[in-house]
Amino acid sequence: MTTELIMGIATETMKVTLLVSAPVLLVGLIVGLVISIFQAVTQVHEMTLTFVPKIIAVMIAMLVALPWMMDLIVTFTHNLFSNIPMYVK
């Protein structure tokens, strides 16, 4: 195994990790921003108002994006495992 090969695998792993986590993180960020603006405008600072909508939105985002996420992870893993003989040389 060469250094370039290891760095290539690490780079691809980071890309897949970022792509898989991006939809859920973006939904959480957007919902949190909307709730913060709502709280600032209405002067309502209830702690449960922050968490419950965010949890629900993140769960819905995970349900919607899960097939795509799983396809991406399975493709990456399949490519990684199928190339093991090439890596060992």
Residue pairs with C-beta under 8 A, 6 or more apart in sequence:
1 87
1 88
5 87
9 80
12 76
13 76
16 72
16 73
16 76
19 72
20 69
20 72
20 73
23 61
23 64
23 65
23 68
23 69
24 58
24 61
24 62
24 65
27 57
27 58
27 60
27 61
28 54
28 57
28 58
28 61
31 53
31 54
31 57
31 58
32 50
32 54
35 49
35 50
35 53
35 54
38 44
38 49
39 45
39 49
39 50
